Amino acid sequence: MKKKGNGLKQTTVLSPENIKVLSPGEIQRLLHELQVHQIELELQNEEQCRAQEALEASYARYFDLYDQAPWGYVVLSEKGAILESNLSFAALMQVTRGRLTAQMISRFIFKEDQDIYYLHRKKLLETGAPQSCELRMVKNGGMVFPARLAATVAHDDNGIPRYLRVMVSDITEDKRNEKEK
Amino acid sequence: MKKKNNEPKKTSDLRERAENAFRAKTGAELASPAGLTQEGASMLLHELQVHQIELEMQNEELRRSEAELETARTRYFDLYDLAPVGYITVSEKGLIIEGNLTAAALLGVSRGELTKQPFTRFIAKDDQDIYYRHRKQLFETEETQACELRLLKSGGVPFWVRLHAVAARNDDGGTMCRVVLSDISDRKRMEREREELTTALRKKNGEMESILYASSHDLRTPLVSIQGFNDRIQKTLEEISFVLAKNEPAEQLHAEIAPFLTNDIPTAVHHIGLSAGKMERLVNGILRLSRLSCAVPVPELLDMNALTGRLVDSLKFQIQQAQATVTVGDLPSCWADPHELEQALMNLLSNAVKYRDPVRPLAIVITGTVKGNYAIYAIADNGIGIKPGHYEQIWGLFSRLDPSGAVAGEGIGLTLVKRIIERHNGDIRVESEPGVGSTFSLSLPRTGTS
């Protein structure tokens, strides 16, 4: 971030010996300068605090939207390690959030459905287009449930996949309704 | 994003405001340098300079944390904005407060066109009620709610989405809801295709069943005549033999005809009789099976103790013949059609008699337990048993484990049993050990609606 060159003078501290040799006029000018500069800094400080508050509110807003989304939300590395997960996902999997980080997502996918996930991820990385699939997942404690995954991939400036955004929803109800039809 | 305050153009403005503030303060709080001693002035200058450095450091710190915060905010804004599903926030009054990029793309509008719009504007007319109920339920229960409805793309083209919503509080303590929109057009299309297929299949199945019924019915008539004429050939043969013997023809002729009469023809007649008999049982079996598919079971609360008692009574002769013992425990009642269940139990019991092990007297034990809403019955015998690899095979139509025909059977009995149990929403499985015996376990619902 730009800090220098913002028009404010950099302060050089004068030692009391150096001050002694200054003329009263120079001292007066210097004092004025310093006092004004001080106020300048204080004002700038206040503004920064205000900007920070606004930024904080905005951050909290989007963090909340992410964290308490109606769907589970995980950010995965290209290889499938959980980089981050929201509260809904942790609740869905019945795991504390801290224990999710760095785990492989495949750990939470039902053994017989690993292939579905593999193909889903492959297609996602190959096409770069949003993908969705349905598979069974396993909660902490072993309970199996049907889930719907929707995923997109985030690329860096060179077009190299940086991470995957995956949203997970429990579709037990859908499946039950489907069966009843 | 909001511009920060360290842009050069704002600096002069800042300087001006500082000068103004300084002028307002001068004389009041700030010491006038004129009244200071040389010593005092240098002290003041020094202090001011140090304070200024403090402020500069503080400023620096603020900028750094602001930069960090901004990175984090951008991160979560991106996660929100570029989420794999549409995501909107709707106010208590039903206006869209904010929508992400995915939602805007889904609805075919720009993000700006979403804001402050009533969400219902994007819902297909026929599905407004679904949304109304969904919303009502969401605010009443405050639990995650889901529903499926059609939204309208900008041009008015409807498409299917699934809505997932949670209620949340906004800053003023009011209620709003966060709604995730996922496009399920693909799934809906597949569902429709599957429904069409199922309907077609059901129709085909119905046709098949009527063909099966008709053909087995029609097959019976020629079969009866084959059997009848076969009997007649047999009788004619006897007569010819009798006449030939009586008339004492030439030795030569007798010798030539005799082997046909006494050997070839009777053997053929015997085989025709066996095959026709077998065919009759098969046709009868198919007929029973297709009658079962046509008939609708009429379930009732069934006293299984009485039913089993009657059944064992009616099999008394076979049981005595096989020198078997049948032990029946106390059986819970279940919800089933009495005729069909009697048929199923009859088949299981006669199988037990048929496949008994000649090395020991047959013992059949029937027991029952209750498990939740199900009555479980076990029919255990000490017969020849079934190899584990054949467990699945036994239920198949015309499937026989011993095709040599040592035991008479058509491979229909267990198929019929399984059909009967399954159409009662029950389940049947077998456990067996060759040379030890088999146990068939039936589970049937204990209650139902008539």
Interface residues (C-beta under 8 A of the other chain):
Chain A: M1 K2 K3 G5 N6 G7 L8 T11 V13 L14 S15 P16 I19 K20 P24 I27 Q28 L30 L31 H32 L34 Q35 V36 H37 Q38 I39 E40 L41 E42 L43 Q44 N45 E47 Q48 C49 A51 Q52 A54 L55 E56 S58 Y59 Y62 F63 D64 L65 Y66 Q68 A69 P70 W71 Y73 V75 P130 S132 R148 A150 A151 T152 A154 R165 V166 M167 S169 E173 D174 E178
Chain B: K2 K4 N5 N6 E7 P8 T11 S12 L14 R15 R17 A18 E19 A21 F22 K25 L30 P33 A34 Q38 A41 S42 M43 L44 L45 H46 L48 Q49 V50 H51 Q52 I53 L55 E56 Q58 N59 E60 L62 R63 R64 S65 E66 A67 L69 E70 A72 R73 Y76 F77 D78 L79 Y80 L82 A83 P84 V85 Y87 T89 T144 A146 R162 H164 A165 V166 A168 R178 V179 V180 S182 E191
